[in-house]
Amino acid sequence: MLYFKSCPKCATGTIEHNYDTHGEFAQCLNCGFMRDTPGAVSERKFKQLLGNWRNELLAHEQSLSEAVA
Ligand SMILES: [Zn+2]
C-alpha cells in the first residue's frame, strides 16, 4: 500500500506500507524515514500513526530549537 505525499518527515515523500520477515513497517521512498507498525493495522489506523509520528517529529524539532535559543 502506497500513501502519496504522506511522509511525516519530508511531507512530500511517498510512504510505503510493507512487511518483511520482521513484521510490518512504513518507509518513505523519498527520505528514508522508517517506522515499525503493529501487525494488520487498518488504513484508517495507519493514517493515525502517520499523524502521530508527524507530531512527534514536530515536538522534537521544537525541543531542538529551544535548546539552541
Ligand atoms: Zn520522507
N, CA, C, O and the ligand as a Tripos MOL2 file, in Angstrom:
@<TRIPOS>MOLECULE
protein
  277   275    70     0     0
PROTEIN
NO_CHARGES

@<TRIPOS>ATOM
      1 N           0.8480   -1.2050    0.0000 N.3       1 MET1
      2 CA          0.0000    0.0000    0.0000 C.3       1 MET1
      3 C           0.8780    1.2480    0.0000 C.2       1 MET1
      4 O           1.8120    1.3630    0.7930 O.2       1 MET1
      5 N           0.5630    2.1830   -0.9030 N.am      2 LEU2
      6 CA          1.3340    3.4270   -1.0010 C.3       2 LEU2
      7 C           0.4760    4.6080   -0.5620 C.2       2 LEU2
      8 O          -0.7080    4.6910   -0.8860 O.2       2 LEU2
      9 N           1.0940    5.5110    0.1770 N.am      3 TYR3
     10 CA          0.4160    6.7390    0.6150 C.3       3 TYR3
     11 C           1.2110    7.9230    0.0740 C.2       3 TYR3
     12 O           2.2830    8.2530    0.5800 O.2       3 TYR3
     13 N           0.6630    8.5550   -0.9670 N.am      4 PHE4
     14 CA          1.3930    9.6310   -1.6310 C.3       4 PHE4
     15 C           1.4110   10.9010   -0.7790 C.2       4 PHE4
     16 O           0.4240   11.2650   -0.1400 O.2       4 PHE4
     17 N           2.5770   11.5610   -0.7970 N.am      5 LYS5
     18 CA          2.7580   12.8220   -0.0670 C.3       5 LYS5
     19 C           2.2830   12.7270    1.3750 C.2       5 LYS5
     20 O           1.6120   13.6280    1.8790 O.2       5 LYS5
     21 N           2.6330   11.6420    2.0270 N.am      6 SER6
     22 CA          2.1660   11.4120    3.3970 C.3       6 SER6
     23 C           3.3050   11.2830    4.3990 C.2       6 SER6
     24 O           3.0720   10.9040    5.5460 O.2       6 SER6
     25 N           4.5220   11.5900    3.9910 N.am      7 CYS7
     26 CA          5.6500   11.3590    4.8870 C.3       7 CYS7
     27 C           5.6250   12.3300    6.0730 C.2       7 CYS7
     28 O           5.5290   13.5420    5.8790 O.2       7 CYS7
     29 N           5.7110   11.7960    7.3080 N.am      8 PRO8
     30 CA          5.7360   12.6570    8.4930 C.3       8 PRO8
     31 C           6.9990   13.5170    8.5540 C.2       8 PRO8
     32 O           7.0120   14.5500    9.2240 O.2       8 PRO8
     33 N           8.0430   13.1050    7.8700 N.am      9 LYS9
     34 CA          9.3230   13.8090    7.9690 C.3       9 LYS9
     35 C           9.4950   14.8450    6.8590 C.2       9 LYS9
     36 O           9.7030   16.0260    7.1350 O.2       9 LYS9
     37 N           9.4090   14.4000    5.6010 N.am     10 CYS10
     38 CA          9.6850   15.3210    4.4890 C.3      10 CYS10
     39 C           8.4140   15.8650    3.8440 C.2      10 CYS10
     40 O           8.4780   16.7590    3.0010 O.2      10 CYS10
     41 N           7.2570   15.3290    4.2390 N.am     11 ALA11
     42 CA          5.9420   15.8250    3.8120 C.3      11 ALA11
     43 C           5.5840   15.5090    2.3600 C.2      11 ALA11
     44 O           4.4140   15.2570    2.0700 O.2      11 ALA11
     45 N           6.5400   15.5140    1.4490 N.am     12 THR12
     46 CA          6.2240   15.2970    0.0380 C.3      12 THR12
     47 C           6.4940   13.8630   -0.4130 C.2      12 THR12
     48 O           6.1260   13.4730   -1.5210 O.2      12 THR12
     49 N           7.1410   13.0810    0.4560 N.am     13 GLY13
     50 CA          7.5240   11.7260    0.0760 C.3      13 GLY13
     51 C           6.3650   10.7520    0.0900 C.2      13 GLY13
     52 O           5.3540   10.9740    0.7560 O.2      13 GLY13
     53 N           6.5260    9.6640   -0.6600 N.am     14 THR14
     54 CA          5.5300    8.6020   -0.6960 C.3      14 THR14
     55 C           5.8600    7.5570    0.3700 C.2      14 THR14
     56 O           6.9670    7.0190    0.4100 O.2      14 THR14
     57 N           4.8860    7.2840    1.2240 N.am     15 ILE15
     58 CA          5.0680    6.2740    2.2710 C.3      15 ILE15
     59 C           4.5970    4.9210    1.7530 C.2      15 ILE15
     60 O           3.4850    4.7890    1.2410 O.2      15 ILE15
     61 N           5.4440    3.9370    1.8900 N.am     16 GLU16
     62 CA          5.0820    2.5810    1.5230 C.3      16 GLU16
     63 C           4.8290    1.7780    2.7940 C.2      16 GLU16
     64 O           5.6770    1.7280    3.6850 O.2      16 GLU16
     65 N           3.6570    1.1520    2.8720 N.am     17 HIS17
     66 CA          3.3370    0.2660    3.9920 C.3      17 HIS17
     67 C           3.6060   -1.1560    3.5260 C.2      17 HIS17
     68 O           2.9200   -1.6780    2.6470 O.2      17 HIS17
     69 N           4.6120   -1.7690    4.1260 N.am     18 ASN18
     70 CA          5.0820   -3.0500    3.6230 C.3      18 ASN18
     71 C           5.4010   -3.9850    4.7820 C.2      18 ASN18
     72 O           5.2390   -3.6090    5.9420 O.2      18 ASN18
     73 N           5.8470   -5.1820    4.4840 N.am     19 TYR19
     74 CA          6.2290   -6.1030    5.5410 C.3      19 TYR19
     75 C           7.3880   -6.9760    5.0780 C.2      19 TYR19
     76 O           7.5680   -7.2410    3.8890 O.2      19 TYR19
     77 N           8.1680   -7.4130    6.0650 N.am     20 ASP20
     78 CA          9.2260   -8.3680    5.7780 C.3      20 ASP20
     79 C           9.2060   -9.4450    6.8660 C.2      20 ASP20
     80 O           8.2110   -9.5830    7.5770 O.2      20 ASP20
     81 N          10.2770  -10.1940    7.0000 N.am     21 THR21
     82 CA         10.2840  -11.2870    7.9670 C.3      21 THR21
     83 C          10.1900  -10.7820    9.4040 C.2      21 THR21
     84 O           9.8130  -11.5370   10.3000 O.2      21 THR21
     85 N          10.5310   -9.5030    9.6340 N.am     22 HIS22
     86 CA         10.4900   -8.9490   10.9890 C.3      22 HIS22
     87 C           9.1260   -8.3760   11.3280 C.2      22 HIS22
     88 O           8.8490   -8.1040   12.4960 O.2      22 HIS22
     89 N           8.2670   -8.1860   10.3350 N.am     23 GLY23
     90 CA          6.9590   -7.6030   10.5970 C.3      23 GLY23
     91 C           6.6530   -6.4620    9.6470 C.2      23 GLY23
     92 O           7.3210   -6.2780    8.6290 O.2      23 GLY23
     93 N           5.6200   -5.6940   10.0030 N.am     24 GLU24
     94 CA          5.1850   -4.6070    9.1230 C.3      24 GLU24
     95 C           5.9240   -3.3180    9.4420 C.2      24 GLU24
     96 O           6.3330   -3.0820   10.5790 O.2      24 GLU24
     97 N           6.0880   -2.4870    8.4150 N.am     25 PHE25
     98 CA          6.7600   -1.2170    8.6180 C.3      25 PHE25
     99 C           6.2890   -0.2020    7.5910 C.2      25 PHE25
    100 O           5.7280   -0.5480    6.5520 O.2      25 PHE25
    101 N           6.5290    1.0420    7.9080 N.am     26 ALA26
    102 CA          6.2570    2.1460    6.9910 C.3      26 ALA26
    103 C           7.5810    2.7600    6.5900 C.2      26 ALA26
    104 O           8.4450    2.9950    7.4350 O.2      26 ALA26
    105 N           7.7460    3.0210    5.2890 N.am     27 GLN27
    106 CA          9.0020    3.5870    4.8250 C.3      27 GLN27
    107 C           8.7360    4.6580    3.7860 C.2      27 GLN27
    108 O           7.8930    4.4900    2.9050 O.2      27 GLN27
    109 N           9.4670    5.7680    3.8980 N.am     28 CYS28
    110 CA          9.3570    6.8330    2.9030 C.3      28 CYS28
    111 C          10.3070    6.5460    1.7540 C.2      28 CYS28
    112 O          11.4960    6.3100    1.9700 O.2      28 CYS28
    113 N           9.7780    6.5650    0.5160 N.am     29 LEU29
    114 CA         10.6090    6.2820   -0.6500 C.3      29 LEU29
    115 C          11.4760    7.4710   -1.0250 C.2      29 LEU29
    116 O          12.3730    7.3570   -1.8600 O.2      29 LEU29
    117 N          11.2080    8.6070   -0.4070 N.am     30 ASN30
    118 CA         11.9440    9.8350   -0.7280 C.3      30 ASN30
    119 C          13.1140   10.0780    0.2330 C.2      30 ASN30
    120 O          14.2520   10.2580   -0.2010 O.2      30 ASN30
    121 N          12.8250   10.0810    1.5460 N.am     31 CYS31
    122 CA         13.8710   10.4860    2.5040 C.3      31 CYS31
    123 C          14.3830    9.3280    3.3550 C.2      31 CYS31
    124 O          15.3490    9.4940    4.0990 O.2      31 CYS31
    125 N          13.7420    8.1420    3.2560 N.am     32 GLY32
    126 CA         14.2390    7.0010    4.0050 C.3      32 GLY32
    127 C          13.6680    6.8700    5.4020 C.2      32 GLY32
    128 O          14.0440    5.9610    6.1420 O.2      32 GLY32
    129 N          12.7530    7.7760    5.7790 N.am     33 PHE33
    130 CA         12.0710    7.6690    7.0730 C.3      33 PHE33
    131 C          11.4700    6.2680    7.2160 C.2      33 PHE33
    132 O          10.8440    5.7670    6.2820 O.2      33 PHE33
    133 N          11.6550    5.6320    8.3820 N.am     34 MET34
    134 CA         11.1150    4.2750    8.5670 C.3      34 MET34
    135 C          10.6620    4.0700   10.0000 C.2      34 MET34
    136 O          11.3420    4.4680   10.9460 O.2      34 MET34
    137 N           9.5000    3.4410   10.1430 N.am     35 ARG35
    138 CA          8.9840    3.0830   11.4670 C.3      35 ARG35
    139 C           8.3240    1.7120   11.3860 C.2      35 ARG35
    140 O           7.7210    1.3540   10.3740 O.2      35 ARG35
    141 N           8.4480    0.9590   12.4610 N.am     36 ASP36
    142 CA          7.6900   -0.2890   12.5650 C.3      36 ASP36
    143 C           6.2310    0.0370   12.8440 C.2      36 ASP36
    144 O           5.9270    1.0330   13.5000 O.2      36 ASP36
    145 N           5.3330   -0.7970   12.3490 N.am     37 THR37
    146 CA          3.9150   -0.6290   12.6570 C.3      37 THR37
    147 C           3.3780   -1.9260   13.2520 C.2      37 THR37
    148 O           3.9270   -3.0010   13.0080 O.2      37 THR37
    149 N           2.3040   -1.8220   14.0340 N.am     38 PRO38
    150 CA          1.6700   -3.0420   14.5440 C.3      38 PRO38
    151 C           1.1590   -3.8830   13.3790 C.2      38 PRO38
    152 O           0.8790   -3.3440   12.3080 O.2      38 PRO38
    153 N           1.0340   -5.1780   13.5680 N.am     39 GLY39
    154 CA          0.5660   -6.0560   12.5010 C.3      39 GLY39
    155 C          -0.8890   -5.8210   12.1580 C.2      39 GLY39
    156 O          -1.6940   -5.4600   13.0160 O.2      39 GLY39
    157 N          -1.2200   -6.0330   10.8780 N.am     40 ALA40
    158 CA         -2.6070   -5.9820   10.4000 C.3      40 ALA40
    159 C          -3.3230   -4.7050   10.7980 C.2      40 ALA40
    160 O          -4.4860   -4.7290   11.2020 O.2      40 ALA40
    161 N          -2.6110   -3.5860   10.6800 N.am     41 VAL41
    162 CA         -3.2130   -2.3010   11.0320 C.3      41 VAL41
    163 C          -4.0970   -1.8340    9.8680 C.2      41 VAL41
    164 O          -3.7320   -1.9920    8.7030 O.2      41 VAL41
    165 N          -5.2480   -1.2630   10.1900 N.am     42 SER42
    166 CA         -6.1690   -0.7920    9.1550 C.3      42 SER42
    167 C          -5.6330    0.4730    8.4930 C.2      42 SER42
    168 O          -4.7420    1.1350    9.0260 O.2      42 SER42
    169 N          -6.1870    0.8010    7.3200 N.am     43 GLU43
    170 CA         -5.7460    2.0100    6.6140 C.3      43 GLU43
    171 C          -6.0000    3.2550    7.4630 C.2      43 GLU43
    172 O          -5.1840    4.1750    7.5070 O.2      43 GLU43
    173 N          -7.1510    3.2600    8.1330 N.am     44 ARG44
    174 CA         -7.5100    4.4090    8.9720 C.3      44 ARG44
    175 C          -6.5210    4.5410   10.1250 C.2      44 ARG44
    176 O          -6.0510    5.6370   10.4290 O.2      44 ARG44
    177 N          -6.2100    3.4100   10.7660 N.am     45 LYS45
    178 CA         -5.2710    3.4060   11.8850 C.3      45 LYS45
    179 C          -3.8730    3.7950   11.4080 C.2      45 LYS45
    180 O          -3.1400    4.4890   12.1130 O.2      45 LYS45
    181 N          -3.5120    3.3470   10.2190 N.am     46 PHE46
    182 CA         -2.1950    3.6650    9.6800 C.3      46 PHE46
    183 C          -2.0410    5.1740    9.4870 C.2      46 PHE46
    184 O          -0.9910    5.7440    9.7840 O.2      46 PHE46
    185 N          -3.0990    5.8100    8.9860 N.am     47 LYS47
    186 CA         -3.0440    7.2600    8.7970 C.3      47 LYS47
    187 C          -2.9580    7.9850   10.1420 C.2      47 LYS47
    188 O          -2.3400    9.0440   10.2450 O.2      47 LYS47
    189 N          -3.5820    7.4050   11.1680 N.am     48 GLN48
    190 CA         -3.4530    7.9690   12.5160 C.3      48 GLN48
    191 C          -1.9960    7.8900   12.9740 C.2      48 GLN48
    192 O          -1.4740    8.8370   13.5630 O.2      48 GLN48
    193 N          -1.3400    6.7530   12.6980 N.am     49 LEU49
    194 CA          0.0610    6.5890   13.0660 C.3      49 LEU49
    195 C           0.9180    7.6340   12.3700 C.2      49 LEU49
    196 O           1.8100    8.2190   12.9840 O.2      49 LEU49
    197 N           0.6490    7.8710   11.0800 N.am     50 LEU50
    198 CA          1.4070    8.8850   10.3380 C.3      50 LEU50
    199 C           1.2620   10.2450   11.0190 C.2      50 LEU50
    200 O           2.2290   10.9970   11.1380 O.2      50 LEU50
    201 N           0.0480   10.5490   11.4610 N.am     51 GLY51
    202 CA         -0.1920   11.8180   12.1620 C.3      51 GLY51
    203 C           0.5570   11.8760   13.4830 C.2      51 GLY51
    204 O           1.1140   12.9110   13.8480 O.2      51 GLY51
    205 N           0.5670   10.7530   14.2000 N.am     52 ASN52
    206 CA          1.2820   10.7050   15.4790 C.3      52 ASN52
    207 C           2.7740   10.9460   15.2820 C.2      52 ASN52
    208 O           3.3990   11.6980   16.0290 O.2      52 ASN52
    209 N           3.3370   10.2940   14.2620 N.am     53 TRP53
    210 CA          4.7870   10.4420   14.0010 C.3      53 TRP53
    211 C           5.1060   11.8730   13.6020 C.2      53 TRP53
    212 O           6.1470   12.4160   13.9710 O.2      53 TRP53
    213 N           4.1960   12.4800   12.8390 N.am     54 ARG54
    214 CA          4.3770   13.8860   12.4410 C.3      54 ARG54
    215 C           4.4520   14.7710   13.6900 C.2      54 ARG54
    216 O           5.3120   15.6460   13.7970 O.2      54 ARG54
    217 N           3.5370   14.5250   14.6280 N.am     55 ASN55
    218 CA          3.5240   15.3140   15.8620 C.3      55 ASN55
    219 C           4.7920   15.0930   16.6760 C.2      55 ASN55
    220 O           5.3440   16.0320   17.2490 O.2      55 ASN55
    221 N           5.2510   13.8390   16.7210 N.am     56 GLU56
    222 CA          6.4920   13.5260   17.4360 C.3      56 GLU56
    223 C           7.6700   14.2950   16.8450 C.2      56 GLU56
    224 O           8.4710   14.8830   17.5710 O.2      56 GLU56
    225 N           7.7620   14.2800   15.5000 N.am     57 LEU57
    226 CA          8.8750   14.9440   14.8260 C.3      57 LEU57
    227 C           8.8200   16.4470   15.0530 C.2      57 LEU57
    228 O           9.8530   17.0860   15.2580 O.2      57 LEU57
    229 N           7.6030   17.0190   15.0150 N.am     58 LEU58
    230 CA          7.4520   18.4500   15.2520 C.3      58 LEU58
    231 C           7.8760   18.8010   16.6690 C.2      58 LEU58
    232 O           8.5610   19.8030   16.8780 O.2      58 LEU58
    233 N           7.4760   17.9870   17.6520 N.am     59 ALA59
    234 CA          7.8360   18.2280   19.0440 C.3      59 ALA59
    235 C           9.3450   18.1320   19.2210 C.2      59 ALA59
    236 O           9.9420   18.8890   19.9860 O.2      59 ALA59
    237 N           9.9560   17.1870   18.5020 N.am     60 HIS60
    238 CA         11.3980   17.0090   18.5880 C.3      60 HIS60
    239 C          12.1230   18.2250   18.0090 C.2      60 HIS60
    240 O          13.0860   18.7180   18.5950 O.2      60 HIS60
    241 N          11.6490   18.7070   16.8450 N.am     61 GLU61
    242 CA         12.2710   19.8890   16.2330 C.3      61 GLU61
    243 C          12.1280   21.0950   17.1550 C.2      61 GLU61
    244 O          13.0410   21.9120   17.2690 O.2      61 GLU61
    245 N          10.9830   21.1980   17.8060 N.am     62 GLN62
    246 CA         10.7440   22.3300   18.6950 C.3      62 GLN62
    247 C          11.7110   22.2920   19.8770 C.2      62 GLN62
    248 O          12.2620   23.3220   20.2660 O.2      62 GLN62
    249 N          11.9160   21.0970   20.4500 N.am     63 SER63
    250 CA         12.8150   20.9860   21.5900 C.3      63 SER63
    251 C          14.2470   21.2940   21.1610 C.2      63 SER63
    252 O          15.0200   21.8430   21.9470 O.2      63 SER63
    253 N          14.6080   20.9520   19.9390 N.am     64 LEU64
    254 CA         15.9510   21.2660   19.4400 C.3      64 LEU64
    255 C          16.1370   22.7680   19.3110 C.2      64 LEU64
    256 O          17.1670   23.3030   19.7230 O.2      64 LEU64
    257 N          15.1410   23.4610   18.7380 N.am     65 SER65
    258 CA         15.2620   24.9130   18.5350 C.3      65 SER65
    259 C          15.2740   25.6300   19.8740 C.2      65 SER65
    260 O          15.9310   26.6610   20.0150 O.2      65 SER65
    261 N          14.5490   25.0960   20.8690 N.am     66 GLU66
    262 CA         14.5550   25.7040   22.1940 C.3      66 GLU66
    263 C          15.9070   25.5160   22.8640 C.2      66 GLU66
    264 O          16.3580   26.3870   23.6090 O.2      66 GLU66
    265 N          16.5580   24.3880   22.6050 N.am     67 ALA67
    266 CA         17.8650   24.1260   23.1800 C.3      67 ALA67
    267 C          18.9050   25.1050   22.6460 C.2      67 ALA67
    268 O          19.8170   25.5120   23.3660 O.2      67 ALA67
    269 N          18.7560   25.4850   21.3560 N.am     68 VAL68
    270 CA         19.6870   26.4390   20.7430 C.3      68 VAL68
    271 C          19.4590   27.8220   21.3170 C.2      68 VAL68
    272 O          20.4080   28.5390   21.6310 O.2      68 VAL68
    273 N          18.1720   28.1990   21.4550 N.am     69 ALA69
    274 CA         17.8370   29.5190   21.9750 C.3      69 ALA69
    275 C          18.0490   29.5310   23.4850 C.2      69 ALA69
    276 O          17.8240   30.5540   24.1320 O.2      69 ALA69
    277 ZN         10.0440   11.3490    3.6460 Zn       70 ZN70
@<TRIPOS>BOND
     1     1     2 1
     2     2     3 1
     3     3     4 2
     4     3     5 am
     5     5     6 1
     6     6     7 1
     7     7     8 2
     8     7     9 am
     9     9    10 1
    10    10    11 1
    11    11    12 2
    12    11    13 am
    13    13    14 1
    14    14    15 1
    15    15    16 2
    16    15    17 am
    17    17    18 1
    18    18    19 1
    19    19    20 2
    20    19    21 am
    21    21    22 1
    22    22    23 1
    23    23    24 2
    24    23    25 am
    25    25    26 1
    26    26    27 1
    27    27    28 2
    28    27    29 am
    29    29    30 1
    30    30    31 1
    31    31    32 2
    32    31    33 am
    33    33    34 1
    34    34    35 1
    35    35    36 2
    36    35    37 am
    37    37    38 1
    38    38    39 1
    39    39    40 2
    40    39    41 am
    41    41    42 1
    42    42    43 1
    43    43    44 2
    44    43    45 am
    45    45    46 1
    46    46    47 1
    47    47    48 2
    48    47    49 am
    49    49    50 1
    50    50    51 1
    51    51    52 2
    52    51    53 am
    53    53    54 1
    54    54    55 1
    55    55    56 2
    56    55    57 am
    57    57    58 1
    58    58    59 1
    59    59    60 2
    60    59    61 am
    61    61    62 1
    62    62    63 1
    63    63    64 2
    64    63    65 am
    65    65    66 1
    66    66    67 1
    67    67    68 2
    68    67    69 am
    69    69    70 1
    70    70    71 1
    71    71    72 2
    72    71    73 am
    73    73    74 1
    74    74    75 1
    75    75    76 2
    76    75    77 am
    77    77    78 1
    78    78    79 1
    79    79    80 2
    80    79    81 am
    81    81    82 1
    82    82    83 1
    83    83    84 2
    84    83    85 am
    85    85    86 1
    86    86    87 1
    87    87    88 2
    88    87    89 am
    89    89    90 1
    90    90    91 1
    91    91    92 2
    92    91    93 am
    93    93    94 1
    94    94    95 1
    95    95    96 2
    96    95    97 am
    97    97    98 1
    98    98    99 1
    99    99   100 2
   100    99   101 am
   101   101   102 1
   102   102   103 1
   103   103   104 2
   104   103   105 am
   105   105   106 1
   106   106   107 1
   107   107   108 2
   108   107   109 am
   109   109   110 1
   110   110   111 1
   111   111   112 2
   112   111   113 am
   113   113   114 1
   114   114   115 1
   115   115   116 2
   116   115   117 am
   117   117   118 1
   118   118   119 1
   119   119   120 2
   120   119   121 am
   121   121   122 1
   122   122   123 1
   123   123   124 2
   124   123   125 am
   125   125   126 1
   126   126   127 1
   127   127   128 2
   128   127   129 am
   129   129   130 1
   130   130   131 1
   131   131   132 2
   132   131   133 am
   133   133   134 1
   134   134   135 1
   135   135   136 2
   136   135   137 am
   137   137   138 1
   138   138   139 1
   139   139   140 2
   140   139   141 am
   141   141   142 1
   142   142   143 1
   143   143   144 2
   144   143   145 am
   145   145   146 1
   146   146   147 1
   147   147   148 2
   148   147   149 am
   149   149   150 1
   150   150   151 1
   151   151   152 2
   152   151   153 am
   153   153   154 1
   154   154   155 1
   155   155   156 2
   156   155   157 am
   157   157   158 1
   158   158   159 1
   159   159   160 2
   160   159   161 am
   161   161   162 1
   162   162   163 1
   163   163   164 2
   164   163   165 am
   165   165   166 1
   166   166   167 1
   167   167   168 2
   168   167   169 am
   169   169   170 1
   170   170   171 1
   171   171   172 2
   172   171   173 am
   173   173   174 1
   174   174   175 1
   175   175   176 2
   176   175   177 am
   177   177   178 1
   178   178   179 1
   179   179   180 2
   180   179   181 am
   181   181   182 1
   182   182   183 1
   183   183   184 2
   184   183   185 am
   185   185   186 1
   186   186   187 1
   187   187   188 2
   188   187   189 am
   189   189   190 1
   190   190   191 1
   191   191   192 2
   192   191   193 am
   193   193   194 1
   194   194   195 1
   195   195   196 2
   196   195   197 am
   197   197   198 1
   198   198   199 1
   199   199   200 2
   200   199   201 am
   201   201   202 1
   202   202   203 1
   203   203   204 2
   204   203   205 am
   205   205   206 1
   206   206   207 1
   207   207   208 2
   208   207   209 am
   209   209   210 1
   210   210   211 1
   211   211   212 2
   212   211   213 am
   213   213   214 1
   214   214   215 1
   215   215   216 2
   216   215   217 am
   217   217   218 1
   218   218   219 1
   219   219   220 2
   220   219   221 am
   221   221   222 1
   222   222   223 1
   223   223   224 2
   224   223   225 am
   225   225   226 1
   226   226   227 1
   227   227   228 2
   228   227   229 am
   229   229   230 1
   230   230   231 1
   231   231   232 2
   232   231   233 am
   233   233   234 1
   234   234   235 1
   235   235   236 2
   236   235   237 am
   237   237   238 1
   238   238   239 1
   239   239   240 2
   240   239   241 am
   241   241   242 1
   242   242   243 1
   243   243   244 2
   244   243   245 am
   245   245   246 1
   246   246   247 1
   247   247   248 2
   248   247   249 am
   249   249   250 1
   250   250   251 1
   251   251   252 2
   252   251   253 am
   253   253   254 1
   254   254   255 1
   255   255   256 2
   256   255   257 am
   257   257   258 1
   258   258   259 1
   259   259   260 2
   260   259   261 am
   261   261   262 1
   262   262   263 1
   263   263   264 2
   264   263   265 am
   265   265   266 1
   266   266   267 1
   267   267   268 2
   268   267   269 am
   269   269   270 1
   270   270   271 1
   271   271   272 2
   272   271   273 am
   273   273   274 1
   274   274   275 1
   275   275   276 2
@<TRIPOS>SUBSTRUCTURE
     1 MET1         2 RESIDUE 1 A MET
     2 LEU2         6 RESIDUE 1 A LEU
     3 TYR3        10 RESIDUE 1 A TYR
     4 PHE4        14 RESIDUE 1 A PHE
     5 LYS5        18 RESIDUE 1 A LYS
     6 SER6        22 RESIDUE 1 A SER
     7 CYS7        26 RESIDUE 1 A CYS
     8 PRO8        30 RESIDUE 1 A PRO
     9 LYS9        34 RESIDUE 1 A LYS
    10 CYS10       38 RESIDUE 1 A CYS
    11 ALA11       42 RESIDUE 1 A ALA
    12 THR12       46 RESIDUE 1 A THR
    13 GLY13       50 RESIDUE 1 A GLY
    14 THR14       54 RESIDUE 1 A THR
    15 ILE15       58 RESIDUE 1 A ILE
    16 GLU16       62 RESIDUE 1 A GLU
    17 HIS17       66 RESIDUE 1 A HIS
    18 ASN18       70 RESIDUE 1 A ASN
    19 TYR19       74 RESIDUE 1 A TYR
    20 ASP20       78 RESIDUE 1 A ASP
    21 THR21       82 RESIDUE 1 A THR
    22 HIS22       86 RESIDUE 1 A HIS
    23 GLY23       90 RESIDUE 1 A GLY
    24 GLU24       94 RESIDUE 1 A GLU
    25 PHE25       98 RESIDUE 1 A PHE
    26 ALA26      102 RESIDUE 1 A ALA
    27 GLN27      106 RESIDUE 1 A GLN
    28 CYS28      110 RESIDUE 1 A CYS
    29 LEU29      114 RESIDUE 1 A LEU
    30 ASN30      118 RESIDUE 1 A ASN
    31 CYS31      122 RESIDUE 1 A CYS
    32 GLY32      126 RESIDUE 1 A GLY
    33 PHE33      130 RESIDUE 1 A PHE
    34 MET34      134 RESIDUE 1 A MET
    35 ARG35      138 RESIDUE 1 A ARG
    36 ASP36      142 RESIDUE 1 A ASP
    37 THR37      146 RESIDUE 1 A THR
    38 PRO38      150 RESIDUE 1 A PRO
    39 GLY39      154 RESIDUE 1 A GLY
    40 ALA40      158 RESIDUE 1 A ALA
    41 VAL41      162 RESIDUE 1 A VAL
    42 SER42      166 RESIDUE 1 A SER
    43 GLU43      170 RESIDUE 1 A GLU
    44 ARG44      174 RESIDUE 1 A ARG
    45 LYS45      178 RESIDUE 1 A LYS
    46 PHE46      182 RESIDUE 1 A PHE
    47 LYS47      186 RESIDUE 1 A LYS
    48 GLN48      190 RESIDUE 1 A GLN
    49 LEU49      194 RESIDUE 1 A LEU
    50 LEU50      198 RESIDUE 1 A LEU
    51 GLY51      202 RESIDUE 1 A GLY
    52 ASN52      206 RESIDUE 1 A ASN
    53 TRP53      210 RESIDUE 1 A TRP
    54 ARG54      214 RESIDUE 1 A ARG
    55 ASN55      218 RESIDUE 1 A ASN
    56 GLU56      222 RESIDUE 1 A GLU
    57 LEU57      226 RESIDUE 1 A LEU
    58 LEU58      230 RESIDUE 1 A LEU
    59 ALA59      234 RESIDUE 1 A ALA
    60 HIS60      238 RESIDUE 1 A HIS
    61 GLU61      242 RESIDUE 1 A GLU
    62 GLN62      246 RESIDUE 1 A GLN
    63 SER63      250 RESIDUE 1 A SER
    64 LEU64      254 RESIDUE 1 A LEU
    65 SER65      258 RESIDUE 1 A SER
    66 GLU66      262 RESIDUE 1 A GLU
    67 ALA67      266 RESIDUE 1 A ALA
    68 VAL68      270 RESIDUE 1 A VAL
    69 ALA69      274 RESIDUE 1 A ALA
    70 ZN70       277 GROUP 0 **** ****
